[in-house]
């Protein structure tokens, strides 16, 4: 996958922490408030999928995905189908995270490389299981799947929209996207000596993917 200009400028110079903080502030309360809600509400997942449905519906609505397509209107039934397909695997991942003793907000970086590789492979496998439910007449389902997974795994998964798939990451593999996110963050933090998840001055975006997502969306083509 081609390098992404997300945390770095084209000449490979890092974007400053202050610039990233300002980008988060400018992004607006709608996204920031929605993400804070799902970060707070997704600490634990219940067997019935009630948390999953609540968090997924919140994020899908915030990203405008309930206005048309497969998630139009009341999407409780389709989200329940999604939960029935992948719920047990999500609970296993969340339990492993909660029992790891690691910083939840930095989990994707703090787990060892072997565990991270296995986790990212598992996330991509779960993503493909979701596609039959998230795919529409004019969509391959990757956008919906990534946003649903982000809504309950905001410590791990990046929500990716069509412009990002096509023009920023240039891949259809969420595993590739997560690998790139990890490498970008590791490189940026090593150069700056700062932690990316601490850059939201309002303390709403506290996980690495939630902050990285702001910069990934900013990297989309302007036209």
N, C-alpha and C positions, 0 to 999 in steps of 0.2 A: 504494500500500500504506500502511496506517495506521502511524504511528510506533510503534516497539516500545519498551517499557520494559525494556530489557536492561542497558544501561550507565548508564541515567538513571532517576531516580525519576519518579513521575507529574507532579510539578510542574516537570519539566525540570531538576532538580538532579542533577549527576553523582554516581554512586556512587563512593565513595572507593577509592583503590588498595588500602588496607589491607583494606577490606571484600571486595574482589574476591580478594585473596590468601587471606583467611580462607575464602571460599567454595570456592576451589580445594582447600584443605587438607581441608575438611569433605567434599568430594565423594568422597573415598576412594581407596585405592590401586588398586582394581580398574580403574577408568577411567584413572587417571593412568598406571599401569604399562603398560596396553595401548596408550595413545596414545604413550608414550615409545618403545615397541617399533616401532610403525609409522613414527614420525618417523625413527628410526634406520635402519630397514630399507628405507625407500622412497627413499633418496637417489638411487638409480639403478634403472632398470627394465630387465630382461633381455628379449630377444626372445621367449623361450619362455613368459613369463608366470609364472615360478616365484615371483618376488617379489610380483607382483600377487595370486596365489592365497594365498600365505602371509599377506600383510597383510590382505586382504579377509576371510579366514577368521577371523583374530584379532579383528578389529573386530566382525564379525557375531556371533561367539560372545560377546564381551564385552557386547554390547547385547541378548543373549538371543534373537537371531533364528534360532538353530539349533535351538531347541526345538520349532518348528512351522513350517508354511508351506513356501515354495519352497526355503528354505535348511536345512531340517530334516536333521539327521544329517550324513553325509559329503556336503559340497556341492562337492567338487572338480570334478565334471563340469560343473555349471552355471556355476561360476566360470570354467572354461576356455572355455565358450561365450561368456561375457561378454568375456573377454580377446580371443578371436578376432574379436569384433565391434568392439571399441574400442581394442585394444591399441596399434596403430600411432599412433593419435591421442594416446594417453596418453604414449607415448615421445616424440613430438614436443614436447608440452607440457613434459615433464620435462627434455628436452635444452635447450629454450629457457630454462627456469628456471636450469639448471645453468651455462649458458654466458652468462648475463646479467651476471654480476659483481655482482649485487645480493644483499642479505642474504636468505638463504633463508627465514628465519622471518618476515620482513616483506615478502615478495615482492609480495603482493597489493596492498600500499599503495605500494611503491617503484616499480613500473612506471608509465609515464606513462598519463594518462587514456585516450588513444586505444587503447593496447595493452590496458589493463585492460578496456575496453568490448568489444574483440574477443575477449579471453580468456573473459570471462563469457558471452558469446554462444556461444562454442565449448563451454563446459562445459554449458550448457543443452541444446545440440544432442546432445552425448554422452549426457547424462542420458536424453533421449528414446529414444536408441538402446538403452539398457539396459532400458527398461521392459518389452519383451516377455519378458525373462528374469527380471525381478524381480517382475513382477505375479503375484499369487496369486488365489485364489477370493474372498478378502475384503480384498484390498489392491490399490491402484493402482500399487504398486511404487516410489513416490517415496522412501519411507523406505530401502528396501534400496539403491536406486541412489545416494542421497546418501551413505550410509555406505560403500559400496564405493568411491566416488570419493574420499571423505575418507581412506580407508585408504592410498591411494597418492599423493594430492595434499593432504596435511595442511597445506600452505602456502597453499592456495587455497580448498578446498571445505569447507563446513560440513555436518556430518551432522545431519539434521533428522528428528525423530520425528513421529508422528501428532499429538500434542498441540501441538507447535510449528507444524506446518502449519496446524492448525485455529484455534488460539487466540493464538499469538504473532505469526506472520508473516501469517497469513490470506491465503495465496496458494498456488497449485500450481506456481509458476514458480521454479525454483532460481536462475535469473538474478536475479529480483527479490530473493530472499533475500540473495544475495551482494552486490548493490548496496546493500541496507540495512546489511549488516554493515560494508562499507567506509565508508559515510557515518557510521555510529555510531562506529566506531573513530577516524576522522579527527576528528570533533567532540570525542570524549572526550579524545583525546591533546592536542588544541589547548588545551582548557580546563585540563587537569591538568599538562601539560608532562611527562608520563610516557609510557612505551611499554608497551602492554598485554601484549606478549609476554614482558615481564620480570617479571611479577607472581607467577609460581609460584615460591615459595621453594625448592621441591625441585628446580627446574630440569628437571622432566619435561615439562611443557607449555610448549613454547618457540615454537610458531607462533601467529600471530594467531588463526586459526580455532579452534585447540584450546582457547585461553583463552576466546574469545568464546562457544564452545559451552557452557561451564560456566554462564555467565550467562544464555544463552538457555534452557537447561534449568531454571534457577532461576526464570525468568520464566513458566513454565507455570502454569496454574491449580492452586491447592493442593488443590482438591476434585475 
